[in-house]
């Protein structure tokens, strides 16, 4: 019986001449716009499950609206123990 070996697929082999990626480099976006409603449930579940991959993004920055920032700052202030 032949021994099967598993390999991890990491995407197209762009090192070989003549191989072109699925999406050309200039069209790949560095950012994606999503609603807070899409992201929050997933992040809350990941936090509750203590997912390791969250640490990979701990230093990433997010762009939020000024009014959401104000609400979050007020929430942070009033949720402190003894406040």
N, C-alpha and C positions, 0 to 999 in steps of 0.2 A: 504494500500500500504506500502511495506517495505521501510525503509529508507536506502539508499545506503551510505556506508562510503568508502571514498577513503583512500588508504594507499600508502605510498611512498616506492618503491622497492629499497633497498640499496644493493642488491647482495645476494648471498647465505648465509644462516644462518650457519656460521661455528662454532657456539657455540654448536650445537647439535652433539652428538657423531655419527660417521658414515657418516657425511656430508663432502664431498670433493669438493673443489673449481674447477672451470672449468680448470684453469691453475695452476699446482702445483707451490708452492712458489719459488723454486729454478729457474724455467724457466721464471719468470716474470722479465722483463727488467726494470731497473731504468731509462734508457735513450733510446731515439729513434733518429735515424739519418734521417734527412729530408733535402731537398734542400732549399736554401733561397727563391727560386722561389715559393715553396709551401707555405711557412710561411708568407712572406711579404704581399701578397694581403690580407690575413686574418687578420694580425695584423693592417694593414693600415685601413681596414674597421672597425675593432673593436675600433681603436683610433678615427676615424671620428665619430663613433656612440657613443663614450664615454661609452663603456661597463664597467660595474662595475667589472667584473671578472678579468680585466687586473691588477687591484690593488693587487689581490692575488698573482700575479707573479712578481710584481715590484722589489723584492729583489732577484729573482732567477738569477743565473749566466748563461751566454751563452759562448760556446767555438766557437770562430771564427778564421779564418786564419789571420796571421800577415799582409798580404797585404790588406785584407778587413779592418782591424783595422786602418792601415795607411791612407787608402782612407777616412774612416769615420772621422778620426781626422782632416784631411785636409779640408774636407767638413764642419765640425763644425767650424773650424777657419775662413774660408772664407764666411760663411753665417751669421756671426755676424753682427748686425747693425753697420754701420759706418766702416766696414772693407774694 
